[in-house]
Amino acid sequence: MVPRWLSWLWYHRNYFIIVLVPLLFLWLPLVYPSSQARCGYAIIIMALYWCTECMPLAVTALLPVVLFPMMGIMEAEKVSIEYLKDSNMLFIGGLLVAIAVEHWNLHRRIALRVLLLVGVRPALLMMGFMVVSAFLSMWISNTATTAMMLPIARAVLLQLKETDIQADEREFNAIQNEGFEMEEKEHPNGVQDKTLPQITELEENRYMEQSRELRKKVIEEKYKKLTKGMSLSVCYAASIGGTATLTGTTPNLILKGQLDKIFPKNDGVINFATWFGFAFPNMLLMLVISWVWLQLLFLGVNLKKSFGCGGKSERDREAYAVMKQEYKKLGGMKFAEGVVLFIFVLLVLLWFTREPGFIPGWATVLFNKDNMKYVTDGTTAILISMLFFVIPSQLPRCGGYGFKENGKPVKAPPTLLTWDVVHERMPWNIILLLGGGFALAAGSEVSGLSLWIGERLAPLQKIPPYAISLLLCLLVAVFTECSSNTATTTLFMPILASMVRAPPPPPRPRARSPSHAKLRCRPQAVTIEIHPLYVMLPCAIAASLAFMLPVATPPNAIAFSFGDLKVTDMVIAGSMLNIIGILTVNLGINTWGYTMFNMGTFPSWANVSATQL
């Protein structure tokens, strides 16, 4: 029995954390009265608040607005500007498209259509759910994807289970009848051999009932395991799919925002096209290996049963009919769905062709001349998403547009999106969280903390670059299991950037004689001069590899509540997926990513002295 005072402390822990954390670390700026120590103090407070979630994440992200000006690190105006960057605009534009897709149920139509093509055999069904979940998660949130796909998976599995039980019952009755017929053939006159032990009718009925229950229990156990595997496959595929596009998940945008903030002259090295070129093959590789692992773990290696070699059985046809019925409920594609699909495809094409890299893109030809970056992916996203507030949801006609809930006629059709719908579904807290990360990066830069961290991590120069990347990915993947991927990326990106960039030259001493100059000259700081993307890119993807715990990410929590899972099930399956993810992303950064981003050469834009001129 837990003492009452201990329970009271636990329930009120957030209040104690909020008060005690700043007091416990107050010695840092008092003992070391420097701007680096003051900035470090602010970052420690925010990191612990984010990890414990004693305050909402978005509220914690606002702390730099208070702490940095009051501690003399940055002016309030300069801190506030950091909260609405181009990356935030890209995030808002991408989310508006996702909200439109969800609002008009286009994602459900795509999901059911693909599943009807794949079929209902266990292994192929799992593959179908994973492919659909990953694709949808590239464009809409992984939480929305998981919440939509799991009920569909549950309905299909329940139908498969029901038809399996019915088929097994018919098979059992057929065997039982066959046994009676054989007995009648052996004893046509009803005369039995007295020398053999006799089985009473009661014992025979009991035996048959036990056999029936045993067969039913086997089917129950089979589908319990299959439900676990299907639930995990959906939530894991949603997290994996989000890594494939720049707008797929928040850590990707945080990396772009931090890169543009810390290395302002990076020539747009990360945009939608370059990110997709690296991350999409990595996502496919991770998805295939994850499918194989989940297949072995939950379905075994019986290829005939899993893939269903041969014709379709009655149970397969019945389960297929369930999905077909769900698809028919959607009806024909409406005008609004068609327009949303067209706008979605148009946005993706504009993102890919804005600055593809191998040829000048439309933005370069029309707007971005003289090495100026007037038009970005954020500009494109906002422009296209504005169409949702301009185009009507129905074709104009004279016969009216139906009636409202109160019975009044609708005189004009609403637009594809209204602000009420956006206000309800837009995660405004993430925008503040992104801004908090940019403010942290700016504070670290201005105070000199990032340079100080880079100097302290200089001994890592002795370790091969691939080992540094591997170790950092492992560290981030472990950290993100107990903290949100957004907070994890926000904390780690400035630190990683400070590790790998070239330091500024030391200040020139003002001395009267050469000997005096030697005495006052300070040695140049040393950091690990490797391509910033070599560690920042894999670590940003590693922040999305939260597979082991139900609390690690919302899709995990949804799957945990849906699939009758135990924590041990998720730990066993997720630990291997973490390893798979870390290995695949490091394989990618050392192969096709190495060539794409020219990792073998330290870029000039990563040289602080060059970018500050």
N, C-alpha and C positions, 0 to 999 in steps of 0.2 A: 504494500500500500504506500503510495507516494504521499509524503507529508503535505499538509495543506499549504504551508508557507512556500514550499518548493513549487507547487502548482501555481500559486499566486504569482511568484516571480516569473514563471514561464509565460503565463498569460499576459504579463505586463512587460515582457522583455524588450519590446520595441522602444518603449519610453526610456528604459535604462540605457539602451544602445545609443539612442539619439543624444542623451546627455553625457554619458561616460566617455564615448569615443573621442570627442574633441578635447575633453579634460585629460585623458590618458596620454595623448600625443602632443599636448601643449608645450611640453619641454623642448620639442624639436625646434620651433622658431625662436624660443627663448635662449636656448643654449647656443644655437647656431644662427645668429641674427643676419641672415643673408636672404636674397630673393629666391635662391634655389630651395632653401629650407622651408620658406613660407609657402612656396608653390607645392613642394612635396607634402607639406602638412595638409593642404587643401585636397590634394589628390588622394592621400590616405583616407581622409574622412569620407570622400565620395566613394572610394573603392569599397570600404566597409559598409557604407549605407547601401550601396548597390548589391553587394553579396548577401547581406542579411535582409534586404528589402524592408527595413524598418520604416522607411517612408516610400511612397510611390516613386518608381524609377524616374519619371518625368520631373517630379519635384526635386529630387536629388540633382538632376541635370541642371537645375537653375541655380545651384549653389555658387558657381563661378561669378554670376552677376553680383552676388553679395560679397563673396570672400576676396576675389581678386582686387576690386577697387579698395576695399577696407584694409587690405594688407599691402597696398602699394605696389601690386604686380602689374596691373593694367588699368587704364581708365575705363569707367563704366560704359561710355559710348562705344569704345572699341570692343569691349567684351560682348555687348548686345548685338553688334553687327555680325558676330560669328554664328548667331542662331538662325540665320536664313541665308544659306549659301546656294549655289547652283545645284548641288547634290540634293538639297531639300526640294527644289523645284522638280528635279527628275523623279524623286520619290513620290511627290504629290501627283504628278502627271501619270506615273505608272499605276498608282492606286486608283485614280479616277477611272482608268480603263478597266481595272480589275473589278471595281464596284459595278460598272455598267454590265460587264459579262455576268456577274453574279445576279444582278437585279433582274435581268431578262432570262435567267436560267440557261444561258448558252453553254455554260460549263457542264451542266447535267446532260444536255443533248449530246455533247461531244463524248462524254464518258460512256454513256449507254451505247452509242453507236460503235465505239471501239470495242467494247466488251462483247457486243453481238458478233463482231467479226472474229474475235479471239476464240470464243466458245467457252464451255463450262468444265472441261477436264481440269482436275486440281492444279497441276503444274502450270498449264496454259492460262488458267483462270488467275492464278497468283501473278503470273507474268503480265497478264492484261491489266490487272488492278495496279501493279507497280508502274507500268508504262504510262497509263492514264494519269495516275497521281503525280508522277514526276513531270509530265508535260503540263498539266494544269498548274502545278506549283511554280513553274517557270514564269507564270504571268499573274497568278493570284496568290494570296497568302497560303502558306502551308497549313495553317490552322483551318481556314475555310475549305481547303481541298480535303483534308482529313475528315472534317465534320460532314462533308457531303458524301464522300466515298464509302465511309464505314457503314452507314445504313443500307446502302445498295449491296455491299458485300454480305451484310448480315441477312438480308432478304434472300439472296441467292443461296447462301449456305443453309438457311432454314429449309428452303425448298428442296435442296439436294438431300438433306438429312431426312426429311419427311418421305420423299420418294424412295430413298434407300431403305428405310424401315418398312415401307409397304412392300417393296420388292423382296426384301428378306422374309417378310411374313408369308408372301405367296410361295416363295421357295420352300420355306419350312413346312407349310401345309401340304405342298406337293410331295415332299419327302415322307411326311407322316402318312398320307394316303397311300403312297407307294408301299410303305411298310405293311399297312393293313391288307393291301391286295396280295402281297407275297405270303402273308400269314394264312389268308384264305385259300391260296393255291396249295400250300403245304398241308393244310388240314381241311379238305373240302367238306367232310362230314361233321366238322366241329369237334372231332375227337383228338385230344392231345396226348402226348407221351407222358405217362404218369411218373416215369423215372427221372425226367428233367425237372429242375427247380421251377416252380410256377410263380409268375409275376402277377400280382393282383392288379385290378383296374385302377385302384387308388394310387398304388406305387407308380404305375405307368403314367398316369396323369401328372403326378408330382414330378416325375423325371422329365416329361415333355415341357412342363411349365418352367422347370429350371433351365432346360436347354434354350427355351424361348427368351428367358430373361438374360441368359449369358450372351446370346447373340445380340440382343438389344443393347446390352452393356458395352459390347465390343464396338458397335456402331456409334454409341454415345461418346465413347472415349476417342474414337477416330475423329469425329467432328469437333470435339472439344479441342483437340490438338490442331485441327485444321483451322478452327476459328482463331486460335491464338496466332498461328502463322500468318493468316490473312490480315488480321488486325495490325500486327507488327509490320508486315510488308507494306501496307498502305501508309502508315505514319512515317516509316523510314524512307520510303520512296518520295514522300512529300518533302522531307528535309533535304534529301539528296537532289531532287529536281530544282529546288530553289537556288542551288549553287550555280546553275547553268547560265543564268542571265544576270545582267548587272542589276536589274530591278527585282530579281527573284526573291531576295531576302536582304534584310537590313545590313548585315556585316559587309556585303559586297559594296553597298553605297558608302558605308563608313570608310572602307579602304580608299575608294575613289576620292572622297572628300578630304581625307587626311593627306593623301598623296598630293592633291592639288594645293592644299594649305601649306604643307611642309616643303614641297618642291614645286613652287609656282611655275617654273619654266620647264615642266616635264613634257611639253609639246603634246598633251592629251594622249599620253601613252596608254592610258586605260579609258576606253570608251565602250559603247555597247558591242561593237563589232569585234574588237580585240579581246574583250572579256569572253564573249561567246566562242571565239576561235580557240581559246585555251580551255575554258571551263566545260563546254558542251561535250567534247570527247572524254574528258575526265569524268563527267557525270554518267555518261553511257557505260564506261568501264566499271565504275563503282556500282552502278545499278545491276549490271549483269552478274558481277561477282557476288553481290549481296543476294540476288535472286537464287543463285546456286547454293549459297550458304543456308538461306532460309528453307530452301527446298530440301536439302539434306537434313536439316534440324527438325523440321516439322512434317515432312512428307516421306522421308526415307529415300531409298535408291531404287524402288520398284518402278522402273520406267514404263512398264506396260500399264500399271494402274494409274500412275501419275499423268502420263501423256495420253493414255487411252488409245493404244494402237488398235485399229479395227473400226468397225461401224459404231454409230451412236446407239446407246442403250435407251430404254424407256425413261430412266431417271434423268439422263442427260437432256432429253427432249423436253421433259417437264420443267427442269430448271431453266433451260433456254427460253421456254415460254414465259417464265416470270419476268425475265429481263425484257423480252419483246413487249410484254404487256405494259411494263413501266415506260418503255419508249413510246408506245402508242398513246399513253396518257398525255404526253407532251403535245400531241397534235402536229399539224404541219408547221413548218418554220414561218414565224410571223415576220412582218415587215421590220419591226424593231430589232429582232434577232439578226436578220440579214444585214441591217445597217451597222449594228454593233460589230458583227463579224468582219465586215468590210473595213470599218475604221481600225479595228484591231490589227488586221493584216497590213493595212496602209502604214500604221505606226511602226510595226516591226520592219517593214521594207525601208522606211525612211531612216530608222536607226541604223540598219545595216549599211545603207549607201551614203550616210552623211560623211563618213571619213573611213572608208574601208581599209586604207593603208597602202594597198598595192597600186591603186589608181586614185586620182583626185576625186573626192566625193562632191555631191551637189552643194553642200555647204561651203566647201572650199572654192568652187567655181563661182558661186553666186554672191557669197557674203564674206567669208573668212579670207580676205586678201591682205597682203602686206604683213603676214605673220600675226594677224590679229584673230582672236577667238570670239567673234561676235555671236555666232550660233553654235549651241552645244546640244547634247542629247536632252538636257532639261528644257531648252527652248522648243524642241520638236515635240516633247511629251506634253507640254502645256498647250501648244498650238492645236494639236490633234484632239486632246481631251476637251478643249473648249467646244468642239463640234457636238458633243453630247448635250450641251445646253442650248444648242441652236436648232438641231434637226428634230422635227416632230416624231413622236413614236408611232403615228399612224399616217397613212397617205391622206392628203386633204380630200374631202368629199362633201357633198351637199346634204346627205341624209342624216347627219348627226353622228355623234361619237359615243353613244350609249348614255348611261345614267350614273350619277354619283351614288354613294351609300345612302344619302338622305333623300334620294329619289329625284333630285334635280338633274336636268339634262346637261351633258358636257358639251359646251359650245365650241371649244377648240381643244385639240389633242395636246396633252402635255409633252414636253421635250423628252428625249431619251433618258436624261437624268434631271432631277430637281435638287435644289440645295438641301431640302429636308432629308432626302435619301442619303446624300453625301455626308451631311452633318451627323447622321445616325451611324454611318458605317466607317467613316474616316478615322483611323487611329492617330489622333492629333498628338498623343503622348510620344509617339515615335519621332515626330518632327522635333520636339523639344529635346529628346534623347540624342538625336543626331547633332543638334546645336550644342548641347553640353559637351559632346566629344570634341567638336571643333574648338570650343572655348578652352578646353583642357590642353589641346595641342598648341593653341596660341599662347596660353600662359606658360607652358613648358618652354616654348621657344623664346619668349621675351625674357623670362627669368634666368635663362641659361641652364635650367634643369635637364633638358634633353641632351645638351652637350656634356654635362656632368655625368649623366647615366652612360652615355656613349664611351666616355673615357674609362669608366669603371668596368665596362664590359670588354675592354680591349684585349684581355688575355684569351678571349675566344678566337683570336686570330690564329692560334696554334691548331685549332680544330678545323678539319676540312669543311668547306661550305655545305656539302650535302649533309654532313652530320649535324651542323648547326641548324639547318632547316628542319631536319627530322626531329631533333630534340625540342625545338621551339613549337613545332606542330603538336607533339605529344603533350607538352606543357599546356598549350592553349586548349587542346581537346579535353584534358582532365579538368581544367579550370571551368570550362563552359558547362560541365555536368552539374555544377553547383551554383552557377550564375547564368544570367541570361546571355545569349550570344551577342546581343547588342552591347551590353555593358562590358563583356569580355573583349570584344573588338575595340571598343572605345578606349579601354585601358591599355591594351597591348600595342596598338598601331603606332602611337607616338614613341613608345620605348623602342620598338623595332626599327623605326626610322632613324632614331638617334644612334643606334648601333652601327648602321651600315653606311651612313653618309660621310663624305669627306669633311673634316673640320675646317673652320676658317683659319687663316694665318694668324700668328700671334701679333699683338699690337707692336708697332715700332717704338722702341724706347727713345726718349728724348735725353740724350747724354752729350756731354761736352768732349768726351774722349772715347776712343775705341775701347779702352780697357773698362771704362765705366759702363759702356753699352753692353759688354759681355756680362757684367755683373747683374744688370737689370733685365736682361733678355730672358724671357720665360720660354721653355721648350714648347713646341707645337703639340697640341693634343693628338692622340692617336685613337682611331676607331677602326672597325672592321670594314674596309672598303670593298664591299661586294655590291652587286646590283640590288637596290632596295626591294625590287619586286621578287627577288629570289627568296626572301624570307617573308615579306609582307603578304604576297599573294597566297601562298599555301597556308599561312596562318589564318588569313581571313576565311578561307574555305574550311579550315579545321574548326573554326568557331561554330560552324553549323553542324558539326558531327557530334551532336548530343543524343546518343542512342541508348545509354545505359540505365537511366533513372526516369521514373514517371514524371518527376518534377522538373526535369532538365529543359523541357520545351513543351508548349501546349499540345502539339500533335501526339506526343508520348502520353500525356495525361488523358487525352480523348480516347486513344487506343486502350489504355489501361482500364478505363471505365467500361469500354465496350466489349472487350475480348476475354473477360474472365481470366485476366493475366495475374501472375504473381510477380513480385519484384525480381525474384530469382530468374524467371523466364526472360525478363527484359535485360537483366545483367548478363546472362549467358549469351543471348543473341546479340545484344548491343556491344559488348566488349570486343567481339570478333569484328563487328562492323566498324568500330572505331579504328581498329588496326588496319582493316581493308581500306578505309578512307584515307588514313595517314599515308599508307604505302602508295596508293594510286595517285594522290595529289603530288607526292614527291617524285614519283615516276614521271608524271606529266611535266613538272617544272624542270626536270633534268633531261627531257627528250624534246618533244615538240615545243614546249614553253621556252626552253633554252634557246631555240632557234628563233621563235617568234619575237621575243623581247631582247634578243642579242645579249644574253646573260653573261657571256664571256668577257664583255667590255664594261668597265665602270663608266656610266653615263655622265656627261658633262653637267647635266641639270641636277645631279645629286651632289655636286661640289658646292658647298655653302658659299665659298668665297666667290665662285662664278655667278651663282644665282643672286647674290646680293649686290653685284655691281650695277 
